[in-house]
Amino acid sequence: MQLLNQTGRKTRYCIWGLTLIAMGCGGGVEKVNLASATGQVTDGEKPIAGAVIEFFPTDGRTSVGVTDGDGKFTLKYNDELGAVVGEGKIQVTPGSPQAAGPGEGDVVAPPMEGPPKIVRLKEVWTIKEGEENHFDIDMSKYTE
């Protein structure tokens, strides 16, 4: 009788433990509300190539883009195109003109010499659901 109670107790603990593990592994896929976000970074009329653009939403994780030879970028959230819907701040790290050619879309900024000059834009930017969110960023407005 005692052997049956121990076996039953072990079985219950095992089932209870597996249930807790299954509850903790509930898919693991975070669903976020994303919207398209593109733009162009210039210095006056001159496009800036190889700049890293980061959108820091109030709620959620950062989206990142890199400008091509025309200064154009598309923000990506992990491997998905877009940015978290809502308000946030934008940070620009100017890059190297050798980073991309005109019209190239998926580029990687080259290594920089020395610490990068990071420009945190003061405005609050809004990504709107269901819209083509396009941001023109003129860096000449942010230089001293």
C-alpha positions in Angstrom: 0.0 0.0 0.0 2.8 2.3 0.9 4.5 1.6 -2.5 1.3 2.6 -4.3 1.0 5.9 -2.4 4.7 6.8 -3.2 4.2 5.9 -6.9 0.9 7.9 -7.0 2.6 10.9 -5.3 5.5 10.8 -7.7 3.2 10.7 -10.7 1.2 13.6 -9.4 4.3 15.7 -8.8 5.6 14.8 -12.3 2.3 15.8 -13.9 2.1 19.0 -11.8 5.7 19.9 -12.8 5.1 19.2 -16.5 2.0 21.4 -16.3 4.0 24.3 -14.9 6.6 23.9 -17.5 4.0 23.9 -20.3 2.4 27.0 -18.9 5.8 28.8 -18.8 6.5 27.9 -22.4 3.3 29.4 -23.8 4.5 29.9 -27.4 7.3 32.3 -26.6 6.4 34.5 -29.6 5.8 38.1 -28.7 3.0 39.7 -30.8 3.6 43.3 -31.3 1.6 45.9 -33.4 4.0 47.0 -36.2 3.5 49.6 -38.9 5.7 50.5 -41.9 8.3 53.2 -41.2 10.6 54.6 -43.8 12.5 57.9 -44.3 15.4 59.8 -45.6 18.3 61.4 -43.7 20.0 64.4 -45.2 22.4 67.2 -44.3 20.4 70.1 -45.9 19.9 68.7 -49.5 22.8 66.2 -49.3 21.8 62.6 -48.5 23.7 60.9 -45.6 24.7 57.3 -46.4 25.5 54.6 -43.8 23.6 56.3 -40.9 22.1 54.1 -38.3 18.5 55.1 -37.4 17.0 53.8 -34.2 13.4 54.3 -33.1 12.9 53.8 -29.3 9.1 53.4 -28.7 7.6 54.4 -25.4 6.3 50.8 -25.0 8.3 48.1 -26.8 11.6 47.3 -28.3 13.8 49.3 -30.7 13.5 49.2 -34.5 16.6 49.9 -36.5 17.5 50.9 -40.1 20.6 51.9 -42.1 20.5 54.5 -44.8 21.5 53.7 -48.4 23.4 55.9 -50.8 20.4 58.1 -51.2 20.0 58.5 -47.4 16.8 56.4 -47.4 16.1 53.8 -44.7 13.4 51.3 -43.7 13.0 50.4 -40.0 13.1 46.8 -39.0 11.9 45.2 -35.8 14.0 42.1 -35.3 13.6 40.5 -38.8 10.3 42.1 -39.6 9.8 45.3 -41.5 8.3 48.1 -39.4 8.3 49.7 -36.0 6.1 49.4 -32.9 3.0 51.6 -33.2 3.0 54.5 -30.9 5.2 57.4 -29.8 8.9 57.3 -29.4 12.2 59.0 -29.9 14.7 58.7 -32.8 18.4 58.5 -32.6 20.8 58.9 -35.6 24.4 57.8 -35.7 25.9 59.2 -38.9 28.0 56.7 -40.8 30.3 56.4 -43.7 29.4 57.4 -47.3 31.1 54.1 -48.4 28.4 52.1 -46.7 26.0 51.8 -49.7 25.4 52.7 -53.3 22.4 54.7 -54.6 19.2 52.6 -54.4 20.6 49.8 -52.3 18.2 48.8 -49.6 19.6 46.2 -47.2 23.0 47.5 -46.2 25.2 47.3 -43.2 27.2 50.2 -41.9 31.0 49.7 -42.0 33.1 49.9 -38.9 33.7 53.5 -37.7 36.9 55.1 -36.7 36.7 56.4 -33.2 33.5 56.8 -31.2 30.4 57.5 -33.2 28.6 60.9 -32.9 25.2 59.9 -31.7 22.4 62.5 -32.3 19.3 62.1 -30.2 16.4 64.0 -31.8 14.4 66.0 -29.3 11.0 65.6 -31.0 8.5 62.8 -30.1 7.8 60.8 -33.3 4.7 58.8 -33.9 4.3 55.5 -35.8 0.6 55.2 -36.8 -1.1 51.9 -37.5 -2.2 51.3 -41.1 -0.3 54.2 -42.5 2.9 54.6 -44.5 5.0 56.4 -41.9 7.7 58.4 -43.6 10.2 60.6 -41.8 12.5 63.1 -43.4 15.3 63.9 -41.0 17.5 66.9 -41.9 20.6 66.6 -39.7 21.6 70.3 -40.4 18.8 71.2 -37.9 20.5 69.2 -35.2 24.2 70.3 -35.6 25.7 73.1 -33.5 
